[in-house]
Amino acid sequence: MATKKYSKKAQEKIGEVMHEFKEGKLKSSSGDKVTDRKQAVAIGISEAKEAGLKVAKKKK
């Protein structure tokens, strides 16, 4: 099984979001505090995609 490919910048962006999550400062779009790790990763990937960084395609 091949691992997903993310650009270095995308990895850094996701890392920044995860750091915010660990500090308890990450908020969802509704303004609620994010408490789920998977949701935090999804937000990081979404933000990286919005910034136009190379992100792996969604699994089918």
C-alpha positions in Angstrom: 0.0 0.0 0.0 1.4 3.4 -1.0 1.5 6.2 1.4 -0.4 9.5 0.7 1.8 12.2 -0.8 1.7 15.7 0.6 4.1 18.6 -0.4 6.5 19.9 2.2 4.5 23.1 2.6 1.2 21.2 3.0 2.8 19.1 5.7 3.9 22.3 7.5 0.4 23.8 7.2 -1.2 20.6 8.6 1.5 20.7 11.4 0.6 24.3 12.3 -3.1 23.4 12.6 -2.3 20.3 14.7 -0.2 22.5 17.0 -3.2 24.9 17.4 -5.4 21.8 18.2 -3.0 20.6 20.9 -2.9 24.0 22.5 -6.8 24.1 22.5 -7.0 27.1 20.2 -8.4 25.5 17.1 -12.0 26.4 16.2 -14.3 24.9 13.7 -16.2 27.0 11.1 -19.1 27.3 13.6 -16.8 28.8 16.2 -16.8 25.7 18.5 -13.6 24.4 19.9 -12.3 21.3 18.0 -11.9 18.3 20.4 -11.6 15.5 17.8 -8.1 14.7 16.4 -9.5 13.5 13.0 -11.5 16.7 12.6 -8.3 18.7 13.3 -6.5 16.8 10.6 -9.4 17.4 8.2 -9.3 21.1 8.9 -5.5 21.1 8.2 -5.9 19.3 4.9 -8.8 21.6 3.9 -6.7 24.7 4.7 -3.7 23.3 2.7 -6.0 22.6 -0.2 -7.5 26.2 -0.1 -3.9 27.6 -0.1 -3.3 25.6 -3.4 -0.7 23.2 -1.9 -0.3 19.7 -3.1 -2.6 17.4 -1.2 -3.3 13.7 -1.8 -6.6 12.9 -3.5 -9.5 11.6 -1.3 -9.9 7.9 -1.1 -12.8 6.4 -3.1 
